[in-house]
């Protein structure tokens, strides 16, 4: 077996095992390469002539390992930076100008760690396998990344991608600007939601914005077979990652993942079933103005009861020339959610609550949704 990486353009009829795939390098480099992970011996990857990876694994962890590896092979920096961002370490690597998001990310990372044990084991297997695949690719391709790029990503880091507790910064800024400009809270919420959804376009919002999917029963088609048609109204560069993942007796899925993680499946099919999602804009956030307790500092009134605001201090490390520095910021929250504005010389504290099912909660059951026993027939 020669040392090559021709699997990138290998036709589907030619098989390349992942044990070979993930350890390949020129002979001299292979002598100093890290040891082959066990996952690599439990999975096979084949690419079509168009580069679409087909992953066949013995278990979910090995399948996710391969998915992480091939995503870095195709979109390396984008995937790795996403994990650094989720970990709250952008400032550490790129300086103070990059650290603003780290404060919220570190709080979300702590939530991921705190709740990780609540995730079903198959979900943890996927997270940990994906992280191992990312680490392996970086280990073998150091030249593609900044010096010292971490190779210790874990399931916690990948799970952090799916935590959604911190308010979207841009939306909050638009909301506050509208309120300070004289708008009511209801008006500002409507404006902030609309502008957040369509900020990337200067075109007016119309009834045609969104996406479509049609499901046709066999009695409605000339072929006598069911048809599922997707029209997501999105560009090819919107973050889709086409792949086929098979774990015998557990999972069979061909469709689009999202670049940067193992979940976020938008639509796909197998020999028995097809499924799709569409874009929509439900109102999943609420803004509350809480009455300040006039007699006691840092407290608010809720149903006539005085309750304390919860104070949080978050410290972020950032690159400062050849060395590192730290900055600590204060934030406040209530059981309704984080405080986004404490109005000076006013009787109100503004807090934001998300009514959405958190991404972490939704991802708890993702592998089950694609398992062989999720619905009648095979997923």
Helices and strands as residue ranges (DSSP letters): G 6-9, E 16-17, H 18-21, H 27-30, G 38-42, E 43-47, E 53-57, H 60-87, H 90-94, G 96-98, H 100-115, G 116-118, H 121-140, G 142-144, H 155-160, H 169-180, H 185-198, E 212-216, G 218-220, E 227-231, E 240-247, E 251-258, E 267-269, E 274-275, E 285-292, E 299-302, E 305-308, E 310-320, E 323-334, E 337-342, E 348-354, H 359-363, H 366-369
